[in-house]
Amino acid sequence: MMMIKLKCRTSWSVCFALKRHLAHSGRAYYSNAAERKNENTFDVIVVGGGHAGTEAACASARMGVNTLLLTHKLSTIGEMSCNPSFGGIGKGHLMKEIDALGGVCARICDKSGVQYKMLNKKKGPAVWGPRAQIDRELYKRQVQEEVLATPNLTVRAAAVEDLVTQEGPSESGSSVQCCGVVLDSGEVIPSSTVVLTAGTFLRGSINIGLTQRPAGRIGDEPAVGLARTIEKAGFTMGRLKTGTPPRLDKRSIDFSCTEVKPGDERPMPFSFMNETVWIKPEDQLPCHMTRTTDQVAQVVRDTLHLNRHVQEEINGPRYCPSIESKILRFSQKTHQVWLEPEGLDSEVIYPQGMSCTMPEEHQLVMMRAIPGLENCRIVRPGYGVEYDFMDPRQLKPSLETRLVANLYFAGQINGTTGYEEAAAQGIMAGINAACQVQAKPPLVVSRTEGYIGVLIDDLTTHGTNEPYRMFTSRAEFRLSLRPDNADIRLTSKGYTVGCVSEERYQRMESMRQKLKENLELLADVKKPTNKWRTSLGLPATTDTNLMSAQSLLCNPLVSLSTLAQAWPSEFGHFLQADPHLLDRLDIEIKYSTDIASQ
């Protein structure tokens, strides 16, 4: 096929020139890329190989749609460019929901984590936060293997410079439609839909001290042309910033001065397709915790005049702030520093909580003022990133843009922060781009159905003026939107549109049926209240009213195992049951009364 190179001032002229060239060369031009019978024809083009891009590309390909993933470098697909972890409070809910829709990241985390921890265990299971420390290289390698082996998905290293658009009414009512992309080489690739997942690359720049240089992240060029295209198309844009801490040499740290934080004795997998994680509980790597000191605060104050990133009036993350921001806002406090391993074979430690942008020599002085880090060596300095984002109120709930039909945005381009928020948007954008191609209604998760719905609804109705981060407090229905039941809530919806495999769907249906049968059993078995309490060693009562086993289990002091031990003839089978089933039954029962009231 002939390579087409075009130099155009506007996206419309690109589209017109492409049509004219194909007509003169004797070949037909199809606005629907699926009709083009050649290797350079795609239904969905995904721009960006980060967490949003990989989920979007794999989702549309799973639905049988011919998909192209364009990324600057093949080697950075699946790159964890900031912290070496997935999940957490709120974020863990997103991970479970992404997996329930057939996503990639949860399954990969289950076979690349080095420590698994359920956060927030002091509170109810509705707000528990599954989290894992991840081996960076292992995660990236396995994501790349999955992406490159996905049917219907072509991957190519190339920079996108422009979008191909054409005027004319669309089914969505927009007067402009996206119909492809233009690479920096001038090559035009037509497509029915385009998903942009540009991350922090849109006119991105890196700050260390007073030095600023263009970059999307260390070692990667920014996407300047694409940012101009979005701006010229009429989208309202803003500027955000984020940061990352210095990486430390593990061999230079005195861990005896820190507090050891081990993983869970029973690691819980992210994916509903897995019963266990890949690593043995005893082989998990520990994290360590230390704290900042008054000397750290003094270094921050003494270097403010050398810190361009802090001086700028651009909003940064409020919920994952730099150490400079924390010192300025909470001047009398010390702050936790989590020393997180970056992998089984890595000598690099990630000091969570110490994002900073002061000059490198001052970063070293500051880090050495922390207990355990007195002799630490910096492998790579911390830095800040500024980047363009698009006001997400210009998106539909499907993540298609209102201004340009067939164009979808996902990830940090919409003002979010974090791998999980990006991946959640990516899978929804990929699904809906494929739905558009297949003439299906878009898949929309409401805020009553999932945290993905909360995320998208917050963004598309309220917008954001800071990097948006998911918390359980953002959800009104968090008693029912739990990590344990994400499959029951969302897998059927995903199966209906074709992004969930038959195996996953049947696995969910099997669990649903087991839950139903056991809940019915527990509701049917009834005994006098005083008899239940006496058999379980609970304080005696004279109440002889009948109570079901299910109602009894609403008592936080009663579990299925204690019930089975007290009444083996009726409930003994629970002693040999799947522990995941028992956990889910217990949670369902404990919350049943409150959910009914809500």
N, C-alpha and C positions, 0 to 999 in steps of 0.2 A: 504493500500500500504506500502511496506517495506521502511523504512528510509535508505537512502544510504549515508554513510559517507566515504569520500575519502581524503587521504592525498597525494597531488601530487605536484611535483616541477614545472610543467608547465601546462598551460591550455590544451595543446594537450594531455597530459597524462590523464587529467581528462576526456576528451571526449572519449578517447580510453577505459579507464577503465569502464566508464558508458556503452558503447556499449557492452563490453565483459560481464559485470554483467547481463545486460538485456537478452543477448543471452543465457547465462548459466541458467538463471532462467525461460527460456521457454517463455519469452515475447519479442515481436518485438520492435526494436528501429526505430523511425521515425525521420529523420532529419527535416521534417516539423511537428512542434508540433501540428498543427491542426488535424493531423490524430490519435493522441493518445487519446483514449477514456477513460480518467480517470481524476480525479479531480486535478491532479498535472501537467496538460498539458496546456500550454499557447502559444498563437501566439505572443504576445508582453509582455515583462517584462520591467517595468519602475522602475528604481532604484532612489529613493529619493522622499520624499513627500512634497517638497517645491513648489514654484509657477511654476517652469518649470515642475516638476514631476506631479503635479495635472492636469495641462493643457494637458500634453502628455497622461496621463493615461485616462482621460475623453474623449479626442479626439479619441483615437484608439477604446475605448469602444463604443462611439457613432456610429462609423462606422461598428459596429457589430462584432468586433474582440475580441476574448477571451483574456483579459488583466489582468496582475498581477502587482499591485503596491507594491513594497517592500520599507519600510522605517524603520528607527531606532526605532521610537516611533509613535504609532497611535495618541497619544495626541498632537504631534507637526505638524500634517498635516495642512497646511495652516497657519503656524506660520509666523507672521510679525516680523522677528527677528531684524529689524532695525527701520526705521521711521514708524509712524502710519499714513501713507498716500499713496494714489495711484494717478498716473497721473502727470500732469504738462506739461510744454512746450516740445513737442516732445514725451514725455512719454505718454501724453494723447492721441496722435494720435495712438500709439501702442495699447492702451486700446480699442479704438473704432474698430481697425482692428481685434484684438483678438475676440471681441464680434461679429463682422461681420462674422467670421468663426465659430461661435457657442460656443466660449469659456466660461469659468466659471467666471473669476475674475470680469468682468464688472458688471454682474448681481448681484453678491454678494455684490459688493461695493454699488450698488443702494439700498440695504436693510441693510446696516451696517454702512453707513457714518454718521458722526455727524456734518460735515460742508462741503458744496459744493461751489467751487469757480472756475470761469472761469478766468484763468490767461492771461495776455498779451492783454487785451481788448483794449488798446490804439492803437494796431496795427490791421491789417486786420484779418478777420476770418480764413484765411488759416493758421495762426500761433497762433491762440488761443490755450490755454492749459487747457482742463478740468482736474480738480483736486478735490480730496476729502480727508478730514480728516476721519479716519476710527476708529471705536470702535474695538480694537484688538480682544477682546474675542468674540464679536458678529461675526466678520468676520471669525475667525477661526472655531467657532462652526458651522456656516452655510456652510463653505467649507466642513467640515467633514461630515455634513449631506448629502450634495450633492454627495460627492465622494462615501460614503458608500451606497447610494441609486442608484447609476448608474448601469444600466443593463450591463452585460458582463464584469464587473470589480470586481476583487477579491483584497482585501487589506490585507496585512500581515506585522506584525512587525518582521523584521529580518535584520541583517547586512550582506551585500554582501562582500565577501572576494576575489573572483576571478571570472573570466569569463571563460566560456566553449567555446573553439574554435576548429575548425577542418580545416585541410588543404584540398585544392582542389579548382578548379576554380569556380567562381560564375558568374552570369549574368553581374555583374558590373565590372568584370575583375580582382577583387582581388583574391589572391591565398589563403587567410585565411578567414574563415567565423565564425561569432559568433553564437553559438547555445544554449546558456543558461548561467546560473550563478551558482556559488558555494557560499553557505552561510557560515558564520563563524563557524557554527556547523559541516560543512563538507557535508551537504545535497546539492545535485545537482538538479537544476530545469531546465529542457530543455525548449527551446523556439525558435521560428523561428527568432525573432528579439529582440534586447535589446536596451533600451534607457537609457543612463546614465545622471542623473541630480544631480551631487554630491555637487553642491553649493560650499561652502568654506570648505568642509569636507576633501578633499584630503590632507592628511598630515597636517591638519590644526593645528595651535597653536595660543594661546591667549597671548597678551602682556599687562601687566599693570606695568608701571615703568620699572624696571629691571627684573621683574619676568615674566617667560614664562612657559606656561604649554600646553600640547597637548589638543586640543579641536576644534571641528568644529564651535561651538558657546557655550556660557555659558550653562553648564549642559549637553552637548552632546559630546560623544567621536569622535575623528577623524577617517577617513577611510584611514588607513595606507596600508593594504593589497591591496585594490583596486588601490591605487595610484601606488604601485609597479607593479601590473599587467599591467596597462596602459603603464608604462615606459618600462617594459620587452617586450611589444608588438611592441616596436619601435617608439612610438609616441614622438615627440619633446615636452618637457614640460618646463614650466617656473614657476616663483614664483611671486605672487602679494600680496598686502595687502590692507586692508580697516579698517574702524573703526566705532565706535558708541559713542554717547555722554553719560554722566551720566544721569540717570533718577532722577527727582526731586519730592519732596512731594509738591503737589499743595497747601496744607494748610500752607506751610512755605513761600509762595511767596506773595509779596505786588504788586498786579496787578495795583494799582493806579499810580504806577511809570512807567507804560508801555503804549504802544499805542494799542488800541483795534482794531482788524481786524475781522469784522463780515463776515458771508457767504453771498452768493448772495440772493437777494430777490426772484429770480426765479431760484431755483437750477435746473441744467441740468443733466439728468441721463446719465450715461456712455453707457448703453445698448440701442440698437435700439428696444428692445422688451418692453421697459418701457416708459410710457408717463411722469411719475413723479418719484421722489425718495420717500423713505419710510417716511422720517422725514418731519414735517411741517417747512416751512421757519423760522417761529418765534421760533422754538424749537432748532435750530442749536446752537452748542456751539461756542463761539468766540475763536479765537486765539489772542495772544498778541505779540507785538514786542518790544524789547529793544536792546541795543547795548553794545559792549565791551568797555572797558576803557583802559587807559594807564597802570593801575595796572594789568589788565589781560595780556597785552603784557609782563610786567615785570615778572610775575609768569612763563610765558612760557619760557622766556630767562633764568631765574634762575634755571629751572629744566631740561634743555636740557641734562645735564650729567646723569640724572636719568631716561632718556626716551629711552629705547632700540629701540622701534618701529620707532622713528624719526631718530635715528642714522643709521639704516640699509639702505643699498643701494638696496632696493627693491621698485619697483614702486608702488605708491598708487594712489588713484583717484585724477586726476587733477581738475575735475569739481565739486567734492563734498569733498574738502580737509578737513583735520583736522584743528583745530584752531591753532595748532603749525605750520602747513604748511602755513596757511594764515598770521600769524604774521611774519614768516621768509621771506615770499615773499613780503608782503606789510606792512612793519614795521611801517609806519607813518599813517596808516588808522585804523579807528574803523570798526567793522563788525557787521552786523545784527544778532540778536539772536531771533529766532521765538519760542515762548512758545506754544507748541501744546498739546492739551488734548489727552489722550490715550483711552478715552471712556466715556460713559455717567455715569457709576458707578465707574469710576476709579479716584483715587486721585493722579495719576502719571502724570507728565508733561514731555514732550520730548523737550529738548532745541535744536531745529534744528540749525545747524551751529556751534555746540560746541563739535564735535567729538574730543576726546583726549585720550592719553595713558600714561600720567604722573601718578605718584603714587597717590593713592586715597586721601591722606591727602592734597596734593597740588591741586587736583581737587576741593576740597571744598573751599580752599582759593581763587582760581581763580573764581569760580562761585559766591562767595560772593562779588566779586569786580564789579559785574554787577548791574546796577540800577534795583531795584525790587527784587533782589535775595540776599540782604544783610544778611538775616537770613535763607536762604534756607537750606534744609536738602537733602542729597543725598540718594536715595532709592537703587540705584545700580550704581557703578562707570562705567565710560566709559572705553572701552578697544579696543585694536587693534587685528585684525585677519590676520595671514599669511596663505597662502594656495597655493597648486599647481594648475596650469591650463594647458590646452593643447593648443598648437598653432592652432588656428582655420583655418589656411590655409590648414590643413590636412583634411578638411571637403569638401564634395560636397555641392552644393546649397540646396540639400534636407536634409542636416545635417547628412547624412550617412558618416562614415569615409572612407577615401580612402585606408587606410591600411587594415582594417578588414571589410568585407562585413556584412550587417545586423546589424551593430553596429552604433548607433546614439548618438551624444552628444548634450546636450542643457543646457543653463544657464551659471552660473559663471564658470563652467569647461571650457567654451570657451572664458573666459577673459572679460565677461561683468559685469556690476554692475547694481543693481536695480531690483525690483520686475517685472516691466513691460518688460524689456529686456529679463528676464528669461522666463516669461510667453509666450512671443511672440515666442521664440525659442522652448519652450516646445510644444506649440500647433502644430507647423510645424513638429517637430520631431515625435510627436505622430501620426499625419496624415500620414506622409510618411512611418513610420514603418508599419502602417495598409495597406497602398497602396502596400508596398512590399509583405505583406502576401497575399493580394487579387490580386496580379499580375496586378496592375494598374500602369500607369506611375506616377512618383512622382509629387506632387503639389509644384510648384515653383512660388513664387511671385517675379516678377522682381522689380528693383528699380524704374521703371516708373509706377508701379502699386500700391506700398504701402511702408510705412515706414518699415514694416517687411522685404520687399525686400531690402531696403537700409541697414538695420541692418545686414542681412545675407550676402549680397554682400560685404559690408565693411569688415566683419570678414573673409570671405573665400578667398578674393582676396588680402587684405592688411594686415590681421592679426592685432595684437595690442600688445603694450608693456606697457599698463596701463589699468585699468578697463574701458571698453568702455561704454559710456553713450550716449543715443539718444538725438539729438537736431534737431530742424527744419532746421538749417543751413546745415545739412548733406545731405538734399534732394534737388536734382536739379529741381524737378517738384512739388514744394510745393504748387503752386497755385491750382493744381488739386488734390493733395494728402491731402485733408482736413479732419478734424474730422467729419464734417457733412455728407460727402458722402462715408464713408468707406464701408457702406453696398452695395451701387451701384457698387463699385469697386471690392469687394471681395466675397460677399455672393454667387453669381452664381458659382464662382470657387469652393467654399466650398461645395455647393449643388451637383455639378457634381461628386465629389469624395465621397460624402456620409457623410460628417461631419457636415452638416447643416440640421436642421429639415425642414420638409415641411411647418410648421407654420411660421418659420423665413423666408423661401424663399418666401412664398406668401405675407408676410408682406412687404418684400423688393420690390417685383414686384408691389404691390399696390402703394407704394410710388413712384416708378419709373414712373408708368403710370400717377399718379396725377401730378407729375412734368412735364412730357411730355405734357399733355393736357393743363395745365395752361401756360406753356411757349409758346405753339402754339397759345393760345388765345391772350396772350400779344403781340406776334409778328404780329398777324393778324389785331389787332385794330390800325388804323393809323389816325392821325390828323395833321393839320398844326402845325409846331413847335411853332409859336407865340400863337396859341390857347391853347396848352398844358401849356405853361409857364404862360399865363395870368390866367388860371383857378387855377393854383397852387401857385400863388402869387410870382413867380420867376421874376427876372429882365426882362423887356419887350424886345422883339426883332422884327425885321421886316421880319424875315425868315418865309416864307410860305411853305417851302418844307415839304412834309409829313414825319412824324416821327412815328415809332411804339411805343406802350406803353413799350415794352421790352427795346428799345433803350433809352427811357426816363428814365427808372428805373436804367440805368447805372450811372446816376447822383447821387452822394452820398447824395444829399439833398432831394432826392425823395424816398419815401418808398411805399410799397403796401397799407398801411393804409391811407396815405395822398392821394394817387391816388383814393382809394375807396371812401373817403369822398368827394373828388372833383367831381367824376363821379360815383355816386351810381347806376345809371341805368345800367352801363356796368360792374362795378367792385365792387358793393356793397357786393357781396358774400364773398369777402375777409375779411370783417369785422367779419364774423362768422366762418371763416375757422380755421383749426387746427393750433395753433401757431408754431408748429414744421415745418409744411409744408410751412408756410409763411417765416420762417427763412431760410429754405433751398432754396426756390424760390429766395429770395432776394440775398442770397450769390451766387447762380448759375448765376444770371443776372449780378451782380456787377463784377464778374470775367470773364464773357464770352468773352469780347473783348481781355483781356490780355491773356487768355488761347488760344484763336484762334491765336493770334500773336506768342505765344510761340510754 
